[in-house]
Amino acid sequence: MRRLLLLMLAALFVTGSTGSCAVARKPAPPDQPRTVILPESTRVSFDRVDLNQAPDVVRDVARALENTDSSTWVQAGNDIYLLISQGPRTRDYRVEIGEITQRNPRADFSWLDVKGAYAKSGPGQAPAAGPLFTVARVGRLDRPVNGVAFQFTRRGETAAGTTGASPAAPAAPPTPPAARKPVPVEQGEAQINEPAPNREISSPVRVVGRARHPGEEVRVRLVDGDGRVMAEKALSVSRDRFTEFETSLSYSPPASPRPGFVEVLAVTREKETSLARVPVTIK
């Protein structure tokens, strides 16, 4: 009996000691959140792409920008494409993309800074007859981007007989404004500043830009993706000098958002000529 009592006391002692140890044991420290430091800017690689080999969505946007001086970007799957269209004012130049930088000003915002130049074509090089585009596919990015900014400079061709280290000839003094003559145009020119490319629009849409045409009249038109004219307005412009304009187009909203474009065009002898075009999403 005494032995049984001793065994029970020993068991109680061991259990109490184990419980005391369990209470005294400190819990493991929680995992600390991992801090990820993003670089403020990173150089990004890119590849020139033939427009005919680009995805369908890139070619669709290119058709909407034909013969206009404009730059935009297109998301096609996991790839970002840069699209530069050249119109009458830049047709004598070639587009050179110098560098692309991904900038991360905030943890929730990132954008691409695209720098390039319009380089003067060499002597004897005739400008392209059809629509002129430059397409580039952006390389691997650290994170998705929220926008793209384009910065282009214009470079004239080097004077004949000079080397890279030779000083350039002094520039001729600018012509006084009173003596400056307007440049004659045969087909007309136009530029659309608002709405911006690929923006969603609603009725009435505000259209801002400038134009000139020998017929002294252009038309501002809203067209959907099926080619249906949703709104149109005629504007009087100068024959030689650019005329700034601001107008609005009212239309019946579609049942669901659909692609389309805002266009400035001229009608001469019942023939329509597109002077500027901007792709939009019509709501």
C-alpha positions in Angstrom: 0.0 0.0 0.0 2.8 2.3 0.9 4.5 1.6 -2.5 1.3 2.4 -4.4 1.0 5.7 -2.5 4.6 6.6 -3.3 4.0 5.9 -7.0 1.0 8.1 -7.1 2.9 11.0 -5.4 5.7 10.6 -7.9 3.3 10.7 -10.8 1.7 13.9 -9.5 5.1 15.5 -9.0 6.2 14.7 -12.6 2.9 16.1 -14.0 3.2 19.3 -12.0 6.7 19.8 -13.1 5.8 19.3 -16.8 2.9 21.8 -16.5 5.1 24.3 -14.9 7.6 24.0 -17.7 4.8 24.5 -20.3 3.6 27.6 -18.6 7.1 29.1 -18.3 7.9 28.5 -22.1 7.8 31.7 -24.1 5.9 31.7 -27.4 7.9 32.0 -30.6 8.1 35.6 -32.0 5.7 36.2 -35.0 7.1 36.4 -38.5 8.0 39.9 -39.4 6.6 41.3 -42.7 9.1 41.2 -45.5 10.0 44.7 -46.8 10.5 44.9 -50.6 12.4 47.9 -51.8 11.5 49.0 -55.4 14.0 51.0 -57.4 12.9 54.5 -58.3 13.7 53.9 -62.0 14.9 51.0 -64.2 16.1 50.9 -67.8 13.8 48.7 -69.9 14.8 46.9 -73.1 12.7 47.0 -76.3 12.5 45.5 -79.8 11.5 47.1 -83.0 8.6 45.2 -84.6 7.2 45.2 -88.1 3.6 46.5 -88.0 2.5 43.6 -90.2 3.8 41.1 -87.5 2.2 43.0 -84.6 -1.0 41.7 -82.9 -4.4 42.6 -84.4 -5.2 45.1 -81.7 -2.0 47.1 -82.5 -2.9 47.1 -86.2 -6.4 48.2 -85.5 -5.1 51.3 -83.5 -2.6 52.0 -86.3 -5.4 52.1 -88.9 -7.2 54.7 -86.7 -4.0 56.9 -86.5 -3.0 56.8 -90.2 -1.4 60.0 -91.5 -1.4 61.7 -88.1 1.4 62.9 -85.9 0.6 60.9 -82.7 2.1 58.5 -80.2 0.3 55.9 -78.1 0.7 52.6 -76.3 -1.3 49.4 -76.6 -1.6 46.5 -74.2 -1.8 43.2 -76.1 -1.9 40.2 -73.7 1.1 40.5 -71.4 3.0 42.7 -73.9 3.1 46.5 -74.2 3.6 48.0 -77.7 4.6 51.6 -78.4 3.1 53.0 -81.6 4.3 56.2 -83.3 2.5 57.5 -86.3 3.9 60.1 -88.7 1.9 62.6 -90.6 2.7 65.4 -93.1 4.8 67.4 -90.6 7.2 64.6 -89.7 7.2 62.5 -92.9 10.7 63.7 -93.9 12.1 62.4 -90.6 12.8 58.9 -89.2 11.8 58.0 -85.7 14.6 56.8 -83.3 13.7 55.5 -79.9 16.7 56.1 -77.6 15.8 54.7 -74.2 12.8 53.5 -72.1 12.8 54.0 -68.3 10.3 52.5 -65.9 9.7 55.0 -63.1 8.1 54.1 -59.8 7.2 57.3 -57.9 4.9 55.4 -55.5 4.3 51.8 -54.5 1.0 51.8 -56.3 2.0 53.7 -59.4 4.4 53.0 -62.2 4.9 54.6 -65.7 7.2 54.4 -68.7 9.3 57.3 -69.8 10.0 57.0 -73.5 12.7 59.2 -75.0 13.5 59.4 -78.7 14.2 61.7 -81.6 13.0 62.7 -85.1 16.2 62.4 -87.2 16.3 64.2 -90.6 16.4 61.7 -93.5 19.5 61.7 -95.6 19.7 63.5 -99.0 18.1 61.6 -101.8 15.8 59.6 -99.5 12.2 60.1 -100.6 9.6 60.0 -97.9 7.3 57.0 -97.7 4.2 57.3 -99.8 1.8 55.3 -97.5 1.1 55.5 -93.8 4.3 55.6 -91.7 4.6 53.9 -88.3 7.2 52.9 -85.8 6.3 50.0 -83.5 8.3 48.8 -80.5 7.6 45.9 -78.1 8.6 46.7 -74.5 10.7 44.1 -72.7 10.1 42.5 -69.3 8.8 44.9 -66.6 9.2 44.7 -62.8 5.5 45.5 -62.3 2.4 46.6 -64.4 2.5 50.2 -65.6 -0.3 52.8 -65.3 0.8 55.1 -68.2 3.4 56.0 -70.8 5.0 59.4 -71.6 6.7 60.2 -74.9 9.5 62.8 -75.2 10.8 63.4 -78.7 13.4 65.9 -79.9 14.1 66.9 -83.5 17.6 66.5 -85.0 18.7 68.0 -88.3 21.1 66.2 -90.5 24.9 66.9 -90.1 26.3 69.3 -92.6 28.4 67.8 -95.4 32.2 67.7 -94.8 32.0 68.0 -91.0 33.1 65.4 -88.5 31.7 64.6 -85.0 34.1 67.0 -83.2 33.8 70.0 -85.6 31.8 72.9 -84.4 28.5 73.4 -86.2 27.9 76.5 -88.3 26.1 79.3 -86.5 22.4 79.3 -87.0 20.8 81.9 -89.2 18.9 84.6 -87.3 15.1 83.9 -87.0 12.9 85.6 -89.5 10.9 88.4 -88.0 7.2 87.5 -87.5 6.1 90.2 -90.0 8.2 88.7 -92.8 7.3 85.1 -92.1 5.2 83.7 -94.9 2.6 80.9 -94.3 3.5 77.5 -95.7 1.2 76.6 -98.6 -0.6 73.2 -98.2 -2.3 71.2 -100.9 -4.0 68.5 -98.9 -4.6 70.4 -95.6 -3.4 69.6 -92.1 -5.1 69.0 -88.8 -4.2 68.1 -85.2 -6.5 66.8 -82.4 -5.5 67.7 -78.9 -8.7 66.5 -77.1 -9.9 63.9 -76.6 -6.6 62.0 -75.9 -6.1 58.7 -77.7 -7.8 55.6 -76.2 -9.9 57.7 -73.8 -13.5 56.9 -72.9 -15.9 59.6 -74.1 -19.6 60.5 -73.4 -22.1 62.8 -75.1 -21.4 65.6 -75.7 -17.7 65.0 -76.4 -15.5 68.1 -76.5 -13.1 68.3 -79.4 -10.1 70.7 -79.4 -7.5 71.1 -82.1 -6.3 73.1 -85.1 -6.6 72.8 -88.8 -6.0 74.4 -92.2 -7.2 73.6 -95.7 -7.3 75.2 -99.1 -11.1 74.7 -99.2 -11.3 76.8 -96.0 -13.6 74.2 -94.4 -13.1 70.9 -92.5 -15.5 68.5 -90.7 -15.2 67.0 -87.3 -16.7 63.6 -87.1 -17.4 60.8 -84.6 -17.4 57.3 -86.1 -18.0 54.0 -84.4 -16.0 50.8 -85.0 -18.5 49.7 -87.7 -17.9 52.9 -89.7 -21.3 54.4 -88.7 -21.2 58.3 -88.4 -22.6 59.1 -85.0 -22.1 62.9 -85.1 -20.6 65.5 -87.5 -20.0 69.2 -87.6 -18.5 71.6 -90.2 -15.9 74.2 -89.2 -14.4 77.2 -91.1 -10.6 77.3 -91.1 -7.9 79.4 -92.8 -6.5 78.4 -96.2 -2.8 78.8 -95.2 -2.5 79.4 -91.4 -3.7 77.0 -88.7 -7.0 77.9 -87.1 -7.5 76.8 -83.5 -10.9 75.3 -82.9 -13.0 74.0 -80.0 -16.4 72.3 -80.6 -18.6 69.6 -79.2 -20.4 66.6 -80.8 -23.6 65.3 -79.3 -24.8 61.7 -80.1 -27.0 59.0 -78.9 -25.0 56.7 -76.5 -24.7 53.1 -77.5 -26.2 50.3 -75.5 -22.6 49.3 -74.4 -19.2 50.8 -74.8 -17.7 50.3 -78.2 -14.6 51.4 -80.0 -14.5 54.3 -82.5 -12.6 57.4 -83.4 -12.8 61.2 -83.6 -11.7 62.5 -87.0 -11.0 65.7 -88.7 -11.5 65.4 -92.5 -11.8 67.6 -95.6 -14.2 67.1 -98.5 -13.0 68.2 -101.9 -14.9 67.4 -105.0 -17.0 64.8 -103.1 -13.7 63.1 -102.1 -13.1 62.7 -98.3 -9.5 63.1 -97.0 -8.7 62.2 -93.4 -6.4 64.9 -91.8 -6.3 63.6 -88.2 -7.8 60.7 -86.3 -7.8 59.7 -82.6 -9.1 56.3 -81.3 -11.6 56.5 -78.4 -14.1 54.3 -76.6 -17.6 55.5 -77.0 -20.0 55.3 -74.0 
